[in-house]
Amino acid sequence: MKIEDIENKINVSNFKYEDFNFWPIIKLKFIQKVRLENRMNKFSTDKKNLILKLLGFFISFYKYTRNRISKEKIDILYLTRSSDYTKKPNNEVFNQYVDPMLNFVGEELKIKILEINNINKQASKNLKNDNINLDFVAKYSILKAKIKRLLRINKILTDIDFLKKNLDLNNIENELSIISGYSKEFEKILKKLKPKAVYIICFYNLSSFAMSLACHKLKIKVIEYQHGFINDYYNMYTNWKNLPNHGFELLPDIFWVWAEDNAKKINKWSSKTTKHKAIVGGNIYLSYRSKLAKFEKKENISKKKNILVVLQFTELPEFFINYLKKNKDNFNWYFRYHPLYPIPDNTKFFLNSFAIEDIQKTSARDLHDTFSFTNLIVTLYSTVAFEAQIHKIPTIFMGDYAKKGFKNLLGKNGLFYAKNEFDLNNYLNNLNAISRIDKVHLEFDANKIKKVIKDSLN
């Protein structure tokens, strides 16, 4: 059954935990259940022993209390994640979401950064006074959730038969408890800093859900900055049905998107509420790069074309693997995985046997630096294709989500779909024919970006 059908058949307003509506969590669970069944990248289980966990807890507590948050008034509070930081060749650490904003308005506006550690290995960096590490807040919230589970404190205020029948109720209760704990800690921080607006990246993770909830209670505006191009098929941004008039506490007030087409998709449903809406701000990082004149292409001294394969959740299709085996030496193959979803060692070993460069090195490099010598992108449905248009690089999609989600965009402007080995071979041997890009779909005007940032504070 489709998630839209479920939403139309039940009263989503009845899904209450404590004092908030948790239907967005249920919607996400249904989407994940359908979409990620064949996921290649499994989250690793935390196998640390109890002593190490306790030690980590007390160290994080010490660091957090040592750098107590002082009362002050700021303009923007930016919630970011450790995975958003990358290390440059000169060993400087860069955040593609936060640093461009600081570059545009950092001297005019007071901006503080909250960092959630969501990966095992963080990029080392010298935190400034404007950076607040939330490692302790995360550990403390998770600990409280576990205690609630042990005490069997259940605050789901709805008929749970539906949840028991379709989803893992224990998992949902645990995540709701973590969101509640996070939110209460965020409220304390928000009351001290009094931001005019809070920015988040990707609203549908536990910390972002919690921040939206905390801001809702304190009547502080929440803006989600877009982290990928929206398609017609991913239901966390599209096709919300049967919405409460006042919207959802767990969703941001404003969705900052990169293109007018994306705004229309969100406003089609958000206009039915009094709370949510989308605005076209553009891609801040692309604007930052263009400002630094960083779109130049490097000369390809090799006679072979450079192909970048962008990996995702699910396995690469069999026809692509067959083509790869037959054409190992005909192209320079590069493979890149998502920073949040490192691939299994056996997959890494297999792909490295075809790669001209170690997959780890390609994945660690700034994507747009890799674009500077890339001739073609191959992916299942990654929306890096739309950023690649700026660099005049065509993309071949191979996944059904792209075929359905981008159906009105395929076949032109460097966006194509291959359903089999024949299609793939035809595209790769006719790169000049598919490389014409007359229209890019993303906006990145610097003046507009500055204006939208400042307007978001009103």
Helices and strands as residue ranges (DSSP letters): H 3-9, G 12-14, E 16-17, E 20-21, H 23-35, H 50-66, E 76-81, G 82-84, E 85-87, E 93-95, H 98-105, E 111-116, E 131-133, H 135-150, H 161-166, H 169-193, E 197-201, H 206-218, E 221-225, E 254-257, H 260-270, E 277-280, H 284-291, E 306-310, H 318-326, E 332-336, H 345-352, H 359-364, H 367-371, E 376-379, H 384-388, G 389-391, E 395-397, H 400-405, E 415-417, H 421-428, H 431-434, H 446-455
